[in-house]
Amino acid sequence: EVLITNPNGGAIALVTTSRLVFSSSNRIINNSYIENLLPVGGSVPTIGEALRLAKNAIPQNANNRKFTLLGDPCTRLAIPKYSIHTVAINGNPPGSYDTLKALSEVTIQAEVRDENDMLLTSFNGIAIPSVFDKVSDLSTRANDPDADIFTYQAQQSLLFKGQSSVNNGQFTFSFIVPKDINYAIGEGKLSYYASPNTGIMDAAGHDQSVIIGGTSVNPIIDNEGPQVDVFMNDASFQFGGLTDANPTLYVKLRDESGLNTVGNGIGHDIIGTLDNNTQAQFVLNDFFKSALDSFTQGEVNYPLNNLEDGRHSIRVRAWDVSNNSGEGYTEFVVVSAPQLAIEHLLNAPNPVMNSTSFLFEFNNPGEAAALEARIEIFNAYGERVQTLVYPLSPLEGYRVAPGELTWDGRDASGAELAKGTYLYRLQIIGSDGRKAEACEKLVLLR
């Protein structure tokens, strides 16, 4: 029930039990429900109708009365309407694909088709292609002392996941096959999903005829690791800057041969380490998002939570498809709300000729729209010559954007000030009276 009633997440519906059930009977009704919920061809039933059909298909099953639906029975799964098909791999049409070999560059063309299997030229949007290695044999861990080990198969070794622009129903993407593949020759899988720029009619498809294995006779040569740039929230963050207790780790990655985000090789994951604590590292592979129409760069957005006040460090290590590593590092200071704090106050340009922008970081960007920035400017005699008041705009990061707080070098009466050195004081003031302040100098030239 908590999954249904949770206001901040959960499930849209549950097929669940009202009393004790056993695994053997569960398997029978689960299989029947999946078969009726996801029919091969034809229309997709509602989740309530699928459960009715599933129970009627196995009338003697002991669990029929014990399983019930919590949720709207008229809901249908959002199964894509259109299909996606591979057109060519390295210029070769279906039926004559080249084997995808480790460290070889691959270019794949695909297209979106309508219900009549015709190219859908009106479809424009973004496709997310994924390339999987061969099926693997896996086993359960037998965590309980008397548990049996169950062997099963899964196709989960992801070799590449990218983003590609779909124009007039067609898209193309390229990548370099990682060194960390299973070198045995066998069937891999291409999986596609595409969403339109406008509307809700999406598309999906897969291709299991692609062959993967072996090593390229002309492998790419790359001996340099990826470039890894580490920030907090966005790329405007400065080393040692302020954050609140729940910042987002933002990492920009780039490598000419592509980034290894699959972690098939031991130790080749994208790893984050907070405060040099190697016992509490976190894997960032699933948070990597490839840049649009490029396999050489991408970014990671990873939420951090409930950090203690004070100075912290974070280190990120990543690998390219040739198994070269690269590392990025930054430090930041957590000042949790409700306290306000300012760091890295400056103005640019400085010296000032005609106008300048004031830049700074503060620790609570989510509260920016409720804050006011006040800048007082003093001459060499300590006389206040100008007071500037700005309402702050909502921020994505912790740093005020250039051009938001500006000054034209004039005093309160509008007259141009004489050249010289001036002191300015910034105050951030909350509606509840909380404030923080910092001071700096600027030079005015005429």
Disulfide bonds with the S-S distance in Angstrom:
none
